[in-house]
Amino acid sequence: MIIGVIVFGVVILLFMPMPWLVIEDFKKEEKLLALPLMWQESFEICYTHSVDRKPVCEIYKLKWGKGIMLHETYFRMFGAGMGHWEGHGYVVSEEGWIKIKEVDKLLGKFLLRVGTRGVDHILSVRGKKINLTERAEGKLVEVRIEIKPLILSIIRKLRADND
């Protein structure tokens, strides 16, 4: 009886729904990237602003049942299209960066035009950097969450550890 309950619990855990960050070519509906994450985990996309040539970074968080939320943005100087979004967060200056903290704007999913070389959109997840420009230069991509069973995340992690 106890073994049956334990096995049942393990099976339930293995099929627990977990978020995957997915980046897909919007036009071709072709997946370019799929990474298992955890709820409340964050990821960052940085790029070089095309006008003032300064770095811009955006930090996103995964919200249970809601998708992607823009949590924070930071940049070196106010440029075209940069600035505070009234009613969303507050502006601080830290170590040469202008930061808009606690934006907490729920996006669910969003479209991103990946820049050309020199703009270099870089995705950072758990300390790993992935150059999106190398994978999708000039393309319109959709950034979203897909829900998959935990077992797939475990398999992906085991494969990554063996590479």
Sequence and secondary structure as in RCSB ss.txt:
>XXXX:A:sequence
MIIGVIVFGVVILLFMPMPWLVIEDFKKEEKLLALPLMWQESFEICYTHSVDRKPVCEIYKLKWGKGIMLHETYF
RMFGAGMGHWEGHGYVVSEEGWIKIKEVDKLLGKFLLRVGTRGVDHILSVRGKKINLTERAEGKLVEVRIEIKPL
ILSIIRKLRADND
>XXXX:A:secstr
 HHHHHHHHHHHHHT EEEEEEEEETTTTEEEEEEE  TT EEEEEEE TTT  EEEEEEEEETTTEEEEEEEEE
SS  TT S  TTS EEEEETTEEEEE   EEEESEEEE   TTT  EEEETTEEEEHHHHHTT EEEEEEEEEEH
HHHHHHHHHHHH 
